[in-house]
Every structure is written in C-alpha cells, then in structure tokens.
C-alpha cells in the first residue's frame, strides 16, 4: 500500500499583499526523499518554505502535513504538527549568547518533560551525530562557518523530527565544507529515514543530494518543472530550466 505523502501542496498561491510571488503550486513530498526547491534569486523559494513550516499563510490553496490541513487546523493541532518538523535556517540562527550544548538543549527544555541530565545527554548525542562531539561548551563565534551550520543541524534534530527543512544550507560555505554538509544530509536520511526538503540554487548540492527537484520560474510565477535533477538537466521541459541546470557553478 503506497505511503501517504509527508507534505502535500495543492493549488497554493504565495503573495505579499497584492503582489503575487508564485501561483498554482501543486506537488507532494514523499516520505524518505530529499526534495529540492530550486530557482533563481527572488523566485519565492524561501517564501514557499515559510508556508510549509507554518510561518506564512498562503493566499490561496491547501498545505497538508502528514494528511492534516495545517492552515485550517486550530492552534493546538498546529503546534503538534510543528513538533514533527526541524528547520535549519540559512545563517544557522544559533543564539550567540548560548553554548552549542545550550542551543540544542533549548527545544528539549521547551517541548519535552525530560530531566536536565537527559537533556544534556541528548544534546551531546546530537552534536556527535553531526561530527561535533566535545563541542558542547563552545560558543557559535568560536567555531567555523561550516561547524556553525552543523551545530544548527544538530539543533534541528533535537526533537527527532519526521521532516527536516533546510534554507540554502551551502550558502556562505567553501566547496569542501558544502560537500561535507551534503554528505551529512545524505547520511541522516539514510540512517534515520528522515524526509528532507532543501531550498537551494547550488548546482553541486542539487545534483549530489536531490531525489526530486521543483523549479520555480520567476518569469511565469509558477512551477515549470518537477522531477529528478539529472532528468531535468538531460531532458529539460523548457529553456529556462535548461539554462538554470547547465549554468556555470557559482
């Protein structure tokens, strides 16, 4: 029996006031896949992610998370759905006044009944999972950009989410650090079975980790391609998708 999609987007329009960013978006994110939201700057990638994680309501359409209509649900039901999502923001968004251990402990303190010793144990485990064993007492400014990204990922994993959302995870990283983060995303999906949604314009990352990719076209203001990245590159549905996927890597 086919598994229900983790995320269902149906006839969604994204807008700021009267300005329409994207319209008529319809797609599913399947359990266990790495799904890429791609397109040029300003096409609405991050806005779409904000709608999927409950930060911005769509102007039209339906967003279902694990079968439930998020934006039609009451506050308590929405909070229960959010409990199953983890988010890594583009700049990491770690609290600068907290150590890495304290950053990861915070969601555990807020959303679980765990005792302090168990919280510290889980925080250490999550840091070890992303290759930061022993860095519990370090502050964000004391580590490199790539390490901050991994610490932000550890925090996103704190509550063992069913779905992980990444907003431009390779942004600001050198190619080596970016590839290490891609490898880590693949390892987490393969070992934990986590569904992953990634906003990205980075070609190396898109082709390395993406099972399927959605292309948002800034000119037509809608989606114009959906499928495995290699297939979209080799048999593009239109010229703009072809140019995007065959451009010189930035």
MOCOR-V541836 format. One record per residue. N is the residue number from 1. PHI is phi in degrees with one decimal (999 if undefined). BURIAL is # if it has 9 or more other C-alpha atoms within 8 Angstrom, else .. Layout:
# MOCOR-V541836
n phi burial
N PHI BURIAL
N PHI BURIAL
This chain:
# MOCOR-V541836
n phi burial
1 999 .
2 -59.7 .
3 -79.0 .
4 -66.7 .
5 -57.3 #
6 -71.1 #
7 -130.6 #
8 -123.4 #
9 -110.8 #
10 -128.9 #
11 51.4 #
12 -85.5 #
13 -115.1 #
14 -108.3 #
15 -151.8 #
16 -115.3 .
17 64.6 .
18 -87.6 .
19 -86.4 .
20 -85.7 #
21 -87.1 #
22 -143.8 #
23 -133.8 #
24 54.4 #
25 -89.3 #
26 -140.5 #
27 -166.6 .
28 -120.2 #
29 -113.8 #
30 -85.3 #
31 -61.2 #
32 83.3 #
33 -98.0 #
34 -103.6 #
35 -108.4 #
36 -102.5 #
37 -105.2 #
38 -127.9 #
39 153.4 #
40 -71.6 #
41 -60.4 .
42 82.8 .
43 -83.4 #
44 109.3 #
45 -58.7 #
46 -68.9 .
47 -63.6 #
48 -62.9 #
49 -63.3 #
50 -59.3 #
51 -68.5 #
52 -69.9 .
53 -101.8 .
54 84.9 #
55 -97.1 .
56 -145.1 .
57 -73.2 .
58 -71.9 #
59 -70.3 .
60 -146.0 .
61 98.9 #
62 -126.9 #
63 -120.6 #
64 -107.4 #
65 -114.6 #
66 51.3 .
67 90.6 #
68 -101.8 .
69 -73.8 #
70 -61.4 #
71 -77.8 #
72 -98.6 .
73 -82.6 #
74 -77.5 .
75 -58.3 .
76 -66.4 .
77 -66.9 .
78 -61.3 #
79 -62.7 .
80 -65.5 .
81 -67.8 #
82 -62.8 #
83 -60.6 #
84 -99.2 #
85 -115.8 #
86 -124.4 #
87 -129.7 #
88 -114.0 #
89 -79.7 #
90 -55.1 #
91 -96.3 .
92 89.9 #
93 56.9 .
94 -75.3 .
95 -74.5 .
96 -67.9 .
97 -87.2 .
98 -113.9 #
99 -69.4 #
100 -60.5 #
101 -60.4 #
102 -68.7 #
103 -59.8 #
104 -76.6 #
105 -69.6 #
106 -56.6 .
107 -63.7 #
108 -68.3 #
109 -67.8 #
110 -79.0 .
111 -119.4 .
112 -132.4 .
113 -104.2 .
114 -66.9 .
115 -79.9 .
116 -57.7 .
117 -64.4 .
118 -69.9 .
119 -61.5 #
120 -63.5 #
121 -65.6 .
122 -66.7 #
123 -59.3 #
124 -64.9 #
125 -63.6 #
126 -66.8 #
127 -64.1 #
128 -64.0 #
129 -62.8 #
130 -103.7 #
131 82.5 .
132 -121.0 #
133 -60.0 #
134 87.7 .
135 -102.1 #
136 -56.5 #
137 -94.4 .
138 -81.4 #
139 -93.5 #
140 -53.6 #
141 -73.5 .
142 -92.0 .
143 -125.4 #
144 -74.7 .
145 -60.7 .
146 -64.1 #
147 -69.0 #
148 -63.5 #
149 -62.0 #
150 -68.8 #
151 -65.2 #
152 -64.5 #
153 -65.7 #
154 -59.6 #
155 -65.4 #
156 -62.1 #
157 -87.1 #
158 -54.0 #
159 -97.6 #
160 52.6 .
161 -69.9 #
162 -78.3 #
163 -131.0 #
164 -109.7 #
165 -110.9 #
166 -122.0 #
167 -105.9 #
168 47.1 #
169 -61.9 #
170 -89.7 #
171 -60.2 .
172 82.1 .
173 -100.9 #
174 -71.7 .
175 -55.4 .
176 -67.0 .
177 -65.0 #
178 -62.9 #
179 -66.8 #
180 -62.4 .
181 -68.1 #
182 -59.5 #
183 -60.5 #
184 -66.3 #
185 -60.6 #
186 -63.5 #
187 -62.8 .
188 -65.7 #
189 -63.3 #
190 -70.8 .
191 -86.0 .
192 -103.4 .
193 72.4 .
194 -73.8 #
195 -78.7 #
196 -128.2 #
197 -118.6 #
198 -123.2 #
199 -85.5 #
200 -158.1 #
201 -118.8 #
202 -82.8 #
203 -61.6 .
204 -57.4 .
205 -68.3 #
206 -57.3 #
207 -77.4 #
208 -77.2 .
209 -111.6 #
210 -76.4 #
211 -81.2 #
212 -138.7 #
213 -136.5 #
214 -109.2 #
215 -105.9 #
216 -98.7 #
217 -96.2 #
218 -68.8 #
219 -79.5 .
220 -89.1 .
221 58.4 #
222 -158.1 #
223 -80.4 #
224 -125.4 #
225 -157.9 #
226 -154.1 #
227 163.9 #
228 -59.4 #
229 -54.4 #
230 -61.5 .
231 -66.7 #
232 -67.5 #
233 -73.2 #
234 -80.5 .
235 -136.9 .
236 -66.1 #
237 -75.2 #
238 -159.8 .
239 -68.3 .
240 -68.6 .
241 -64.4 #
242 -59.1 #
243 -64.2 .
244 -63.4 #
245 -87.0 #
246 -121.4 .
247 -69.7 .
248 -66.3 .
249 -58.9 .
250 -87.6 .
